[in-house]
């Protein structure tokens, strides 16, 4: 039944306020709202840091690939981790010859994060060529001085798409 203007509301609408212990309910509600207000920014900050952390090895790989693509091979050599096989051999000339051969006819690349655990990361690099694409994996390490390429050409050809 709908009351008429100025009439009395049905008893189902005029009962005691929600929660017979009104003050305790308001206190609990305030604590929940406060906890949510603190949790949301904390979660957002955590998510932001996770994205930044995951982005760092990709950016290091992009700098490495850019140096290779632009022929700055000495700079690319410096981006190799000190304990990488190539650096330990000290074969800069062999490295440069290998890079020139692999980068021949490359028109572009994309870097995708494959795996990140602590101080190690793996990215897949798609190389675009006139005849299709090649994909290889770079392993990176971070020993406190930034991300460095550790396994620069453990190549795996996935063929053309």
DSSP file (Angstrom, degrees, kcal/mol; ACC not computed):
  #  RESIDUE AA STRUCTURE BP1 BP2  ACC     N-H-->O    O-->H-N    N-H-->O    O-->H-N    TCO  KAPPA ALPHA  PHI   PSI    X-CA   Y-CA   Z-CA
    1    1 A X              0   0    0      0, 0.0     2,-0.5     0, 0.0     9,-0.3   0.000 360.0 360.0 360.0 133.7    0.0    0.0    0.0
    2    2 A X        -     0   0    0      7,-0.1     2,-0.0     1,-0.0     7,-0.0  -0.845 360.0-126.2 -97.6 124.5    1.4    3.4   -0.9
    3    3 A X        -     0   0    0     -2,-0.5     2,-0.1     4,-0.1     3,-0.1  -0.367  21.4-122.8 -69.8 149.5    0.7    6.1    1.7
    4    4 A X    >   -     0   0    0      1,-0.2     3,-3.0     4,-0.1    -1,-0.1  -0.478  47.9 -69.9 -83.9 161.9   -1.1    9.3    0.6
    5    5 A X  T 3  S+     0   0    0      1,-0.3    -1,-0.2    -2,-0.1     3,-0.1  -0.279 126.0  12.0 -52.8 129.3    0.6   12.7    1.1
    6    6 A X  T 3  S+     0   0    0      1,-0.3    -1,-0.3    -3,-0.1    -2,-0.0   0.430 104.6 123.7  82.2  -1.7    0.5   13.4    4.8
    7    7 A X    <   -     0   0    0     -3,-3.0     2,-0.4     1,-0.1    -1,-0.3  -0.195  69.7 -90.1 -84.5-179.7   -0.4    9.8    5.6
    8    8 A X        -     0   0    0     -3,-0.1    -4,-0.1     1,-0.0    -1,-0.1  -0.765  38.6-121.6 -94.7 135.9    1.3    7.4    7.9
    9    9 A X        -     0   0    0     -2,-0.4     5,-0.1     1,-0.1    -7,-0.1  -0.423  38.3 -94.0 -73.0 149.2    4.0    5.1    6.4
   10   10 A X    >   -     0   0    0     -9,-0.3     3,-1.9     1,-0.1     4,-0.5  -0.250  35.9-111.6 -59.9 154.2    3.5    1.4    6.7
   11   11 A X  G >  S+     0   0    0      1,-0.3     3,-0.9     2,-0.2     4,-0.3   0.748 113.2  69.6 -62.9 -24.6    5.2   -0.2    9.8
   12   12 A X  G 3  S+     0   0    0      1,-0.2    -1,-0.3     2,-0.2     3,-0.2   0.724 102.8  45.1 -66.9 -19.3    7.7   -2.1    7.6
   13   13 A X  G <  S+     0   0    0     -3,-1.9    -1,-0.2     1,-0.1    -2,-0.2   0.514 109.9  54.1 -98.4  -7.1    9.3    1.3    6.7
   14   14 A X  S <  S+     0   0    0     -3,-0.9    -2,-0.2    -4,-0.5    -1,-0.1   0.188  77.3 122.6-115.6  17.5    9.4    2.7   10.2
   15   15 A X  S    S-     0   0    0     -4,-0.3     3,-0.1    -3,-0.2    -3,-0.0   0.043  75.0 -62.3 -67.9-176.2   11.2    0.0   12.1
   16   16 A X        -     0   0    0      1,-0.1    -1,-0.2     0, 0.0     3,-0.1  -0.278  69.1 -85.4 -66.8 157.0   14.5    0.6   14.0
   17   17 A X        -     0   0    0      1,-0.2     5,-0.1    -3,-0.1    -1,-0.1  -0.171  61.7 -75.4 -60.2 157.3   17.5    1.7   12.0
   18   18 A X  S    S+     0   0    0     -3,-0.1    -1,-0.2     2,-0.1     7,-0.1  -0.271 114.2  25.4 -53.9 134.3   19.7   -1.0   10.4
   19   19 A X  S >  S-     0   0    0     -3,-0.1     3,-1.1     1,-0.1     6,-0.1   0.844  76.2-134.4  73.1 104.9   21.7   -2.7   13.0
   20   20 A X  T 3  S+     0   0    0      1,-0.3     3,-0.2     2,-0.1    -1,-0.1   0.737 106.2  59.1 -63.0 -21.4   20.2   -2.6   16.4
   21   21 A X  T >> S+     0   0    0      1,-0.2     3,-2.1     2,-0.1     4,-1.1  -0.205  75.1 174.3 -99.6  42.0   23.6   -1.6   17.8
   22   22 A X  H <> S+     0   0    0     -3,-1.1     4,-2.1     1,-0.3    -1,-0.2   0.559  70.4  50.5 -17.8 -53.6   23.8    1.5   15.6
   23   23 A X  H 3> S+     0   0    0      1,-0.2     4,-2.1     2,-0.2    -1,-0.3   0.896 110.5  48.2 -65.3 -41.8   27.1    2.9   17.0
   24   24 A X  H <> S+     0   0    0     -3,-2.1     4,-2.4     2,-0.2    -1,-0.2   0.890 111.0  51.4 -66.2 -38.4   29.0   -0.3   16.7
   25   25 A X  H  X S+     0   0    0     -4,-1.1     4,-2.6     1,-0.2    -2,-0.2   0.910 109.8  49.3 -64.4 -42.4   27.9   -0.8   13.1
   26   26 A X  H  X S+     0   0    0     -4,-2.1     4,-2.3    -5,-0.2    -1,-0.2   0.893 111.0  50.5 -64.8 -38.1   29.0    2.8   12.2
   27   27 A X  H  X S+     0   0    0     -4,-2.1     4,-2.1     2,-0.2    -2,-0.2   0.907 111.9  46.6 -65.3 -42.7   32.4    2.1   13.8
   28   28 A X  H  X S+     0   0    0     -4,-2.4     4,-2.3     2,-0.2    -2,-0.2   0.920 112.2  50.8 -64.6 -43.4   32.9   -1.1   11.9
   29   29 A X  H  X S+     0   0    0     -4,-2.6     4,-2.4     1,-0.2    -2,-0.2   0.901 109.5  50.8 -60.8 -41.6   31.8    0.6    8.7
   30   30 A X  H  X S+     0   0    0     -4,-2.3     4,-2.5     1,-0.2    -1,-0.2   0.895 109.9  49.8 -64.6 -40.1   34.3    3.4    9.3
   31   31 A X  H  X S+     0   0    0     -4,-2.1     4,-2.7     2,-0.2    -2,-0.2   0.896 110.9  49.6 -65.5 -39.3   37.1    0.9    9.9
   32   32 A X  H  X S+     0   0    0     -4,-2.3     4,-2.4     2,-0.2    -2,-0.2   0.924 112.2  47.4 -64.6 -43.9   36.2   -0.9    6.6
   33   33 A X  H  X S+     0   0    0     -4,-2.4     4,-2.4     2,-0.2    -2,-0.2   0.907 113.1  48.9 -64.2 -41.9   36.2    2.4    4.7
   34   34 A X  H  X S+     0   0    0     -4,-2.5     4,-1.7     2,-0.2    -2,-0.2   0.923 111.4  49.3 -63.7 -44.6   39.5    3.4    6.2
   35   35 A X  H  X S+     0   0    0     -4,-2.7     4,-2.5     1,-0.2    -2,-0.2   0.915 112.8  47.5 -61.3 -42.8   41.1    0.0    5.4
   36   36 A X  H  X S+     0   0    0     -4,-2.4     4,-2.3     1,-0.2    -1,-0.2   0.899 108.5  54.8 -65.2 -39.9   39.9    0.2    1.8
   37   37 A X  H  X S+     0   0    0     -4,-2.4     4,-0.7     1,-0.2    -1,-0.2   0.823 115.0  40.1 -64.3 -30.4   41.1    3.8    1.5
   38   38 A X  H  X S+     0   0    0     -4,-1.7     4,-1.4    -5,-0.1    -2,-0.2   0.825 114.3  52.5 -84.5 -34.1   44.6    2.7    2.6
   39   39 A X  H  X S+     0   0    0     -4,-2.5     4,-2.8    -5,-0.2     5,-0.2   0.879 101.7  58.4 -71.8 -38.6   44.6   -0.6    0.6
   40   40 A X  H  X S+     0   0    0     -4,-2.3     4,-2.5     1,-0.2    -1,-0.2   0.943 109.3  42.2 -62.3 -50.0   43.7    0.8   -2.8
   41   41 A X  H  X S+     0   0    0     -4,-0.7     4,-2.6    -5,-0.2    -1,-0.2   0.891 114.5  52.8 -63.9 -35.6   46.7    3.2   -3.0
   42   42 A X  H  X S+     0   0    0     -4,-1.4     4,-2.3     2,-0.2    -2,-0.2   0.926 111.1  46.2 -63.8 -43.2   49.0    0.5   -1.6
   43   43 A X  H  X S+     0   0    0     -4,-2.8     4,-2.7     2,-0.2    -2,-0.2   0.910 112.3  50.9 -63.8 -42.5   47.8   -1.9   -4.3
   44   44 A X  H  X S+     0   0    0     -4,-2.5     4,-2.3    -5,-0.2    -2,-0.2   0.905 110.9  48.5 -62.4 -41.3   48.2    0.8   -7.0
   45   45 A X  H  X S+     0   0    0     -4,-2.6     4,-2.5     2,-0.2    -1,-0.2   0.911 111.6  49.7 -65.3 -41.8   51.7    1.5   -5.9
   46   46 A X  H  X S+     0   0    0     -4,-2.3     4,-2.3     2,-0.2    -2,-0.2   0.927 111.9  47.8 -61.7 -45.5   52.6   -2.2   -5.9
   47   47 A X  H  X S+     0   0    0     -4,-2.7     4,-2.1     2,-0.2    -2,-0.2   0.898 111.3  51.3 -62.9 -40.8   51.1   -2.6   -9.4
   48   48 A X  H  X S+     0   0    0     -4,-2.3     4,-2.3     1,-0.2    -2,-0.2   0.920 111.1  47.2 -62.9 -44.9   53.1    0.5  -10.6
   49   49 A X  H  X S+     0   0    0     -4,-2.5     4,-2.8     1,-0.2    -1,-0.2   0.876 109.8  53.9 -64.8 -37.0   56.4   -0.9   -9.2
   50   50 A X  H  X S+     0   0    0     -4,-2.3     4,-2.3     2,-0.2    -1,-0.2   0.911 109.5  47.8 -63.3 -41.3   55.7   -4.3  -10.7
   51   51 A X  H  X S+     0   0    0     -4,-2.1     4,-1.8     2,-0.2    -2,-0.2   0.924 113.1  47.9 -65.5 -43.8   55.2   -2.7  -14.1
   52   52 A X  H  X S+     0   0    0     -4,-2.3     4,-1.4     2,-0.2    -2,-0.2   0.912 112.0  49.9 -63.0 -41.6   58.4   -0.6  -13.7
   53   53 A X  H  X S+     0   0    0     -4,-2.8     4,-0.6     1,-0.2     3,-0.3   0.913 112.9  46.0 -63.0 -43.3   60.4   -3.7  -12.6
   54   54 A X  H  X S+     0   0    0     -4,-2.3     4,-0.7     1,-0.2    -1,-0.2   0.792 109.9  55.9 -70.3 -27.8   59.1   -5.7  -15.6
   55   55 A X  H  X S+     0   0    0     -4,-1.8     4,-2.6    -5,-0.2    -1,-0.2   0.800  91.1  73.3 -75.4 -29.1   59.8   -2.8  -18.0
   56   56 A X  H  X S+     0   0    0     -4,-1.4     4,-2.2    -3,-0.3     5,-0.2   0.899  97.3  44.4 -58.8 -48.2   63.5   -2.5  -17.1
   57   57 A X  H  X S+     0   0    0     -4,-0.6     4,-2.1     1,-0.2    -1,-0.2   0.858 113.6  52.6 -66.4 -30.7   64.9   -5.6  -18.8
   58   58 A X  H  X S+     0   0    0     -4,-0.7     4,-2.4     2,-0.2    -2,-0.2   0.926 109.8  48.2 -67.1 -43.8   62.8   -4.8  -21.9
   59   59 A X  H  X S+     0   0    0     -4,-2.6     4,-2.3     2,-0.2    -2,-0.2   0.896 110.7  51.0 -64.0 -39.1   64.2   -1.3  -22.0
   60   60 A X  H  X S+     0   0    0     -4,-2.2     4,-2.1    -5,-0.2    -1,-0.2   0.907 111.3  48.7 -63.3 -40.4   67.8   -2.7  -21.6
   61   61 A X  H  X S+     0   0    0     -4,-2.1     4,-2.8     2,-0.2    -2,-0.2   0.887 109.8  51.7 -66.0 -39.0   67.1   -5.1  -24.5
   62   62 A X  H  X S+     0   0    0     -4,-2.4     4,-2.4     2,-0.2    -2,-0.2   0.896 109.7  49.3 -65.6 -39.3   65.7   -2.4  -26.7
   63   63 A X  H  X S+     0   0    0     -4,-2.3     4,-2.3     2,-0.2    -2,-0.2   0.913 112.3  49.0 -63.9 -41.1   68.9   -0.2  -26.1
   64   64 A X  H  X S+     0   0    0     -4,-2.1     4,-2.3     2,-0.2    -2,-0.2   0.943 113.3  45.5 -62.4 -48.7   71.0   -3.2  -26.9
   65   65 A X  H  X S+     0   0    0     -4,-2.8     4,-3.2     1,-0.2    -1,-0.2   0.875 111.2  53.6 -64.6 -36.8   69.1   -3.9  -30.1
   66   66 A X  H  X S+     0   0    0     -4,-2.4     4,-2.0     2,-0.2     6,-0.3   0.919 108.5  49.2 -63.9 -42.8   69.1   -0.3  -31.1
   67   67 A X  H  <>S+     0   0    0     -4,-2.3     5,-2.5     2,-0.2    -2,-0.2   0.915 114.5  45.8 -62.4 -42.2   72.9   -0.2  -30.7
   68   68 A X  H ><5S+     0   0    0     -4,-2.3     3,-1.5     1,-0.2    -2,-0.2   0.944 112.8  49.7 -63.9 -47.1   73.2   -3.3  -32.9
   69   69 A X  H 3<5S+     0   0    0     -4,-3.2    -1,-0.2     1,-0.3    -2,-0.2   0.805 112.6  46.8 -64.0 -30.3   70.8   -2.0  -35.5
   70   70 A X  T 3<5S-     0   0    0     -4,-2.0    -1,-0.3    -5,-0.2    -2,-0.2   0.336 116.6-111.3 -95.0   6.8   72.6    1.3  -35.7
   71   71 A X  T < 5S+     0   0    0     -3,-1.5     2,-1.6    -4,-0.2     3,-0.3   0.654  72.7 138.6  76.5  15.3   76.0   -0.3  -36.0
   72   72 A X     >< +     0   0    0     -5,-2.5     4,-2.1    -6,-0.3    -1,-0.2  -0.507  18.3 157.2 -88.8  67.3   77.2    0.9  -32.6
   73   73 A X  H  >  +     0   0    0     -2,-1.6     4,-2.4     1,-0.2    -1,-0.2   0.809  65.5  56.0 -70.2 -32.1   78.8   -2.4  -31.9
   74   74 A X  H  > S+     0   0    0     -3,-0.3     4,-1.6     2,-0.2    -1,-0.2   0.903 109.5  47.8 -64.0 -40.3   81.3   -1.2  -29.3
   75   75 A X  H  > S+     0   0    0      2,-0.2     4,-0.7     1,-0.2    -2,-0.2   0.904 111.4  50.1 -65.9 -41.8   78.4    0.2  -27.3
   76   76 A X  H >< S+     0   0    0     -4,-2.1     3,-0.9     1,-0.2     4,-0.3   0.892 106.4  56.4 -62.8 -39.5   76.5   -3.1  -27.6
   77   77 A X  H >< S+     0   0    0     -4,-2.4     3,-1.4     1,-0.3    -1,-0.2   0.887 103.6  54.0 -58.4 -40.0   79.7   -4.9  -26.5
   78   78 A X  H 3< S+     0   0    0     -4,-1.6    -1,-0.3     1,-0.3    -2,-0.2   0.686  99.9  62.3 -69.6 -18.0   79.7   -2.8  -23.3
   79   79 A X  T << S+     0   0    0     -3,-0.9    70,-2.3    -4,-0.7     2,-0.3   0.485  82.5 102.9 -85.8  -3.1   76.1   -3.8  -22.6
   80   80 A X  B <  S-a  149   0A   0     -3,-1.4    70,-0.2    -4,-0.3    60,-0.1  -0.612  83.8-107.0 -79.8 140.0   77.1   -7.5  -22.3
   81   81 A X    >   -     0   0    0     68,-3.5     3,-2.1    -2,-0.3     6,-0.3  -0.363  27.5-119.1 -62.9 142.9   77.4   -8.9  -18.8
   82   82 A X  T 3  S+     0   0    0      1,-0.3    -1,-0.1     5,-0.1    -2,-0.1   0.771 112.4  48.2 -58.6 -28.0   81.0   -9.3  -17.7
   83   83 A X  T 3  S+     0   0    0      4,-0.1    -1,-0.3     5,-0.1    67,-0.1   0.308  81.7 122.6 -98.6  10.0   80.5  -13.1  -17.2
   84   84 A X  S <> S-     0   0    0     -3,-2.1     4,-2.7    65,-0.2     5,-0.2  -0.384  74.7-115.6 -67.2 152.2   78.8  -13.7  -20.6
   85   85 A X  H  > S+     0   0    0     65,-0.4     4,-2.0     1,-0.2     5,-0.2   0.894 114.6  50.9 -56.6 -43.1   80.6  -16.2  -22.7
   86   86 A X  H  >>S+     0   0    0     64,-0.3     4,-1.4     1,-0.2     5,-1.0   0.917 112.1  45.8 -63.6 -43.0   81.5  -13.7  -25.4
   87   87 A X  H  45S+     0   0    0     -6,-0.3    -2,-0.2     1,-0.2    -1,-0.2   0.901 110.5  53.6 -67.6 -40.0   82.9  -11.2  -22.9
   88   88 A X  H  <5S+     0   0    0     -4,-2.7    -1,-0.2     1,-0.2    -2,-0.2   0.867 109.6  48.3 -64.2 -34.6   84.9  -13.9  -21.1
   89   89 A X  H  <5S-     0   0    0     -4,-2.0    -1,-0.2    -5,-0.2    -2,-0.2   0.792  98.6-144.8 -72.4 -26.8   86.5  -15.0  -24.4
   90   90 A X  T  <5 +     0   0    0     -4,-1.4     2,-1.4    -5,-0.2     3,-0.2   0.760  45.5 149.1  70.2  25.0   87.3  -11.3  -25.1
   91   91 A X     >< +     0   0    0     -5,-1.0     4,-2.3     1,-0.2    -1,-0.2  -0.562   6.8 158.4 -95.1  71.9   86.6  -11.8  -28.8
   92   92 A X  H  > S+     0   0    0     -2,-1.4     4,-2.6     1,-0.2    -1,-0.2   0.901  74.7  51.2 -61.6 -42.1   85.3   -8.4  -29.8
   93   93 A X  H  > S+     0   0    0     -3,-0.2     4,-2.3     2,-0.2    -1,-0.2   0.926 111.2  47.0 -63.5 -45.3   86.2   -8.9  -33.5
   94   94 A X  H  > S+     0   0    0      2,-0.2     4,-2.3     1,-0.2    -1,-0.2   0.888 112.0  52.1 -62.0 -39.3   84.3  -12.3  -33.6
   95   95 A X  H  X S+     0   0    0     -4,-2.3     4,-2.6     2,-0.2    -2,-0.2   0.934 109.6  48.6 -61.1 -47.5   81.4  -10.7  -31.9
   96   96 A X  H  X S+     0   0    0     -4,-2.6     4,-2.5     1,-0.2    -2,-0.2   0.895 111.8  48.8 -62.9 -40.9   81.2   -7.8  -34.4
   97   97 A X  H  X S+     0   0    0     -4,-2.3     4,-2.0     2,-0.2    -1,-0.2   0.915 112.0  49.1 -64.6 -42.3   81.4  -10.2  -37.3
   98   98 A X  H  X S+     0   0    0     -4,-2.3     4,-2.2     2,-0.2    -2,-0.2   0.913 112.8  47.6 -62.7 -43.8   78.6  -12.4  -35.8
   99   99 A X  H  X S+     0   0    0     -4,-2.6     4,-2.6     2,-0.2     5,-0.2   0.923 109.1  52.6 -65.6 -44.8   76.4   -9.4  -35.2
  100  100 A X  H  X S+     0   0    0     -4,-2.5     4,-0.6     1,-0.2    -1,-0.2   0.908 111.5  47.7 -57.8 -41.8   76.9   -7.9  -38.7
  101  101 A X  H >< S+     0   0    0     -4,-2.0     3,-0.6     1,-0.2    -1,-0.2   0.921 115.6  43.2 -65.3 -44.7   75.9  -11.3  -40.2
  102  102 A X  H 3< S+     0   0    0     -4,-2.2    -2,-0.2     1,-0.2    -1,-0.2   0.804 114.6  48.9 -74.3 -28.7   72.8  -11.7  -38.0
  103  103 A X  H >< S+     0   0    0     -4,-2.6     3,-1.9    -5,-0.2    -1,-0.2   0.486  80.4 124.2 -90.9  -2.3   71.6   -8.1  -38.4
  104  104 A X  T << S+     0   0    0     -4,-0.6     3,-0.1    -3,-0.6    -3,-0.0  -0.391  85.0   2.2 -60.0 130.3   72.0   -8.0  -42.1
  105  105 A X  T 3  S+     0   0    0      1,-0.2    25,-0.7    -2,-0.1     2,-0.5   0.607  89.0 149.5  66.5  17.7   68.7   -7.0  -43.8
  106  106 A X  E <   -B  129   0A   0     -3,-1.9    23,-0.2    23,-0.2    -1,-0.2  -0.696  22.8-178.7 -79.3 126.6   66.9   -6.5  -40.4
  107  107 A X  E     -     0   0A   0     21,-3.4     2,-0.3    -2,-0.5    22,-0.2   0.552  61.0 -30.2-102.3 -10.7   64.3   -3.8  -40.9
  108  108 A X  E     -B  128   0A   0     20,-1.0    20,-2.9     2,-0.0     2,-0.3  -0.973  54.2-143.8 175.4 177.3   63.0   -3.6  -37.3
  109  109 A X  E     -B  127   0A   0     -2,-0.3     2,-0.4    18,-0.2    18,-0.2  -0.986   3.9-149.5-157.4 160.6   62.4   -5.6  -34.1
  110  110 A X  E     -B  126   0A   0     16,-1.6    16,-2.9    -2,-0.3     2,-0.5  -0.992  14.2-147.8-133.5 141.6   60.1   -5.9  -31.2
  111  111 A X  E     -B  125   0A   0     -2,-0.4     2,-0.4    14,-0.2    14,-0.2  -0.940  14.0-174.1-113.7 131.0   61.1   -7.0  -27.7
  112  112 A X  E     -B  124   0A   0     12,-2.7    12,-2.9    -2,-0.5     2,-0.3  -0.989  28.0-120.2-126.3 129.2   58.7   -9.0  -25.5
  113  113 A X  E     +B  123   0A   0     -2,-0.4    10,-0.3    10,-0.2     3,-0.1  -0.516  32.5 174.7 -66.0 128.1   59.3  -10.0  -21.8
  114  114 A X  E     -     0   0A   0      8,-3.0     2,-0.3     1,-0.4     9,-0.2   0.815  62.0  -6.5-101.3 -45.2   59.3  -13.7  -21.6
  115  115 A X  E     -B  122   0A   0      7,-2.0     7,-2.8     2,-0.0     2,-0.4  -0.979  53.4-171.5-157.9 138.6   60.3  -14.4  -17.9
  116  116 A X  E     +B  121   0A   0     -2,-0.3     2,-0.4     5,-0.2     5,-0.2  -0.972  13.1 161.9-138.4 121.2   61.4  -12.3  -14.9
  117  117 A X  E >   -B  120   0A   0      3,-2.9     3,-2.1    -2,-0.4     2,-0.2  -0.904  63.2 -63.3-140.3 109.2   62.7  -13.8  -11.7
  118  118 A X  T 3  S-     0   0    0     -2,-0.4    -1,-0.0     1,-0.3     0, 0.0  -0.318 121.8  -4.0  57.2-114.6   64.7  -11.7   -9.3
  119  119 A X  T 3  S+     0   0    0     -2,-0.2    23,-2.3    -3,-0.1     2,-0.4   0.221 123.1  75.6 -98.9  14.3   67.9  -10.7  -11.0
  120  120 A X  E <   +BC 117 141A   0     -3,-2.1    -3,-2.9    21,-0.2     2,-0.3  -0.972  52.6 171.4-128.3 143.0   67.4  -12.7  -14.2
  121  121 A X  E     -BC 116 140A   0     19,-2.1    19,-3.2    -2,-0.4     2,-0.4  -0.985  17.2-154.3-145.3 154.0   65.1  -12.1  -17.1
  122  122 A X  E     -BC 115 139A   0     -7,-2.8    -8,-3.0    -2,-0.3    -7,-2.0  -0.999  12.8-174.3-130.1 134.2   64.5  -13.5  -20.6
  123  123 A X  E     -BC 113 138A   0     15,-2.3    15,-2.7    -2,-0.4     2,-0.5  -0.946  20.0-134.9-123.9 148.3   63.1  -11.6  -23.5
  124  124 A X  E     -BC 112 137A   0    -12,-2.9   -12,-2.7    -2,-0.4     2,-0.5  -0.885  19.3-156.4 -99.0 133.3   62.1  -12.7  -26.9
  125  125 A X  E     -BC 111 136A   0     11,-3.4    11,-2.1    -2,-0.5     2,-0.6  -0.949   1.8-155.0-113.8 121.6   63.2  -10.5  -29.8
  126  126 A X  E     -BC 110 135A   0    -16,-2.9   -16,-1.6    -2,-0.5     2,-0.5  -0.857   9.4-160.1 -93.2 121.5   61.4  -10.6  -33.1
  127  127 A X  E     -BC 109 134A   0      7,-3.6     7,-2.2    -2,-0.6     2,-0.5  -0.905   6.8-148.6-101.8 126.5   63.6   -9.5  -36.0
  128  128 A X  E     +BC 108 133A   0    -20,-2.9   -21,-3.4    -2,-0.5   -20,-1.0  -0.835  22.9 171.5 -98.4 128.2   61.7   -8.4  -39.0
  129  129 A X  E >   -BC 106 132A   0      3,-3.1     3,-1.4    -2,-0.5   -23,-0.2  -0.770  49.0 -98.8-125.7 170.4   63.4   -9.0  -42.4
  130  130 A X  T 3  S+     0   0    0    -25,-0.7   -24,-0.1     1,-0.3     3,-0.1   0.869 123.6  45.7 -57.9 -37.0   62.3   -8.7  -46.0
  131  131 A X  T 3  S-     0   0    0      1,-0.1     2,-0.4    29,-0.0    -1,-0.3   0.288 128.2 -75.7 -93.6  10.6   61.6  -12.4  -46.1
  132  132 A X  E <   -C  129   0A   0     -3,-1.4    -3,-3.1    28,-0.1     2,-0.3  -0.997  65.5 -53.0 138.8-138.2   59.7  -12.7  -42.8
  133  133 A X  E     -C  128   0A   0     -2,-0.4     2,-0.3    -5,-0.2    -5,-0.2  -0.986  28.1-156.1-145.5 154.3   60.8  -12.8  -39.2
  134  134 A X  E     -C  127   0A   0     -7,-2.2    -7,-3.6    -2,-0.3     2,-0.4  -0.938  12.0-155.2-123.5 150.2   63.2  -14.5  -36.9
  135  135 A X  E     +C  126   0A   0     21,-0.5    21,-0.8    -2,-0.3     2,-0.3  -0.995  17.7 166.7-127.5 132.8   62.8  -14.8  -33.1
  136  136 A X  E     -CD 125 155A   0    -11,-2.1   -11,-3.4    -2,-0.4     2,-0.4  -0.939  29.1-118.1-138.7 165.9   65.6  -15.3  -30.6
  137  137 A X  E     -CD 124 154A   0     17,-1.2    17,-1.0    -2,-0.3     2,-0.5  -0.852  15.2-159.0-109.8 137.1   65.9  -15.1  -26.9
  138  138 A X  E     -C  123   0A   0    -15,-2.7   -15,-2.3    -2,-0.4     2,-0.5  -0.947   8.7-151.5-109.0 133.7   68.1  -12.8  -24.9
  139  139 A X  E     -CD 122 151A   0     12,-1.4    11,-3.6    -2,-0.5    12,-1.7  -0.895  17.2-168.3-100.4 135.4   69.0  -13.6  -21.3
  140  140 A X  E     -CD 121 149A   0    -19,-3.2   -19,-2.1    -2,-0.5     2,-0.3  -0.900   8.2-162.6-124.1 152.6   69.7  -10.7  -19.0
  141  141 A X  E     -CD 120 148A   0      7,-2.5     7,-2.8    -2,-0.3     2,-0.5  -0.973   7.5-158.7-131.3 148.2   71.2  -10.4  -15.5
  142  142 A X  E     + D   0 147A   0    -23,-2.3     5,-0.2    -2,-0.3    -2,-0.0  -0.924  14.6 171.1-126.5 105.9   71.1   -7.6  -13.0
  143  143 A X  S    S-     0   0    0      3,-0.6     4,-0.1    -2,-0.5    -1,-0.1  -0.060  75.4 -74.2-102.8  31.5   73.9   -7.8  -10.5
  144  144 A X  S    S+     0   0    0      2,-0.1     3,-0.1   -25,-0.1    -2,-0.1   0.295 124.2  81.9  98.4  -9.5   73.1   -4.3   -9.0
  145  145 A X  S    S-     0   0    0      1,-0.5     2,-0.1     3,-0.0    -3,-0.0   0.052 106.6 -82.2-115.0  24.9   74.5   -2.3  -11.9
  146  146 A X        -     0   0    0      2,-0.1    -3,-0.6     0, 0.0    -1,-0.5  -0.221  67.5 -44.1  98.0 169.3   71.5   -2.4  -14.2
  147  147 A X  E     - D   0 142A   0     -5,-0.2     2,-0.4   -91,-0.1    -5,-0.2  -0.585  58.2-176.0 -78.4 128.2   70.3   -5.1  -16.7
  148  148 A X  E     - D   0 141A   0     -7,-2.8    -7,-2.5    -2,-0.4     2,-0.4  -0.945  32.1-107.0-125.2 145.8   73.0   -6.5  -18.9
  149  149 A X  E     +aD  80 140A   0    -70,-2.3   -68,-3.5    -2,-0.4    -9,-0.3  -0.580  39.3 169.7 -73.2 126.3   72.8   -8.9  -21.7
  150  150 A X  E    S+     0   0A   0    -11,-3.6     2,-0.6    -2,-0.4   -65,-0.4   0.802  74.6  28.3-105.5 -44.6   74.1  -12.3  -20.6
  151  151 A X  E >  S+ D   0 139A   0    -12,-1.7   -12,-1.4     1,-0.1     3,-0.6  -0.819  72.4 176.1-118.3  88.4   73.1  -14.7  -23.4
  152  152 A X  E 3  S+     0   0A   0     -2,-0.6    -1,-0.1     1,-0.2   -16,-0.0   0.774  70.9  18.6 -73.1 -26.6   73.0  -12.4  -26.5
  153  153 A X  E 3   +     0   0A   0      2,-0.1     2,-2.1   -17,-0.0    -1,-0.2  -0.212  58.8 148.1-143.8  51.7   72.2  -14.9  -29.2
  154  154 A X  E <   - D   0 137A   0    -17,-1.0   -17,-1.2    -3,-0.6     2,-0.1  -0.618  48.8-156.3 -80.3  83.7   70.8  -18.2  -28.0
  155  155 A X  E     + D   0 136A   0     -2,-2.1     2,-0.4   -19,-0.2   -19,-0.2  -0.331  29.0 176.1 -78.5 140.4   68.9  -18.2  -31.2
  156  156 A X        -     0   0    0    -21,-0.8     2,-0.7    -2,-0.1   -21,-0.5  -0.955  20.8-146.0-138.0 118.3   65.7  -20.1  -31.9
  157  157 A X        -     0   0    0     -2,-0.4   -21,-0.1     1,-0.1   -23,-0.1  -0.755  16.0-178.4 -90.2 119.3   64.1  -19.6  -35.3
  158  158 A X        -     0   0    0     -2,-0.7    -1,-0.1     1,-0.3   -24,-0.1   0.464  38.7-133.7 -92.6  -2.8   60.3  -19.7  -35.1
  159  159 A X        -     0   0    0    -26,-0.1    -1,-0.3   -24,-0.1     2,-0.2  -0.207  43.5 -33.9  79.8-175.0   59.9  -19.3  -38.8
  160  160 A X              0   0    0      1,-0.1   -28,-0.1   -28,-0.1   -26,-0.0  -0.502 360.0 360.0 -80.8 150.0   57.6  -16.9  -40.6
  161  161 A X              0   0    0     -2,-0.2    -1,-0.1     0, 0.0    -2,-0.0   0.506 360.0 360.0 -66.1 360.0   54.2  -16.2  -39.1
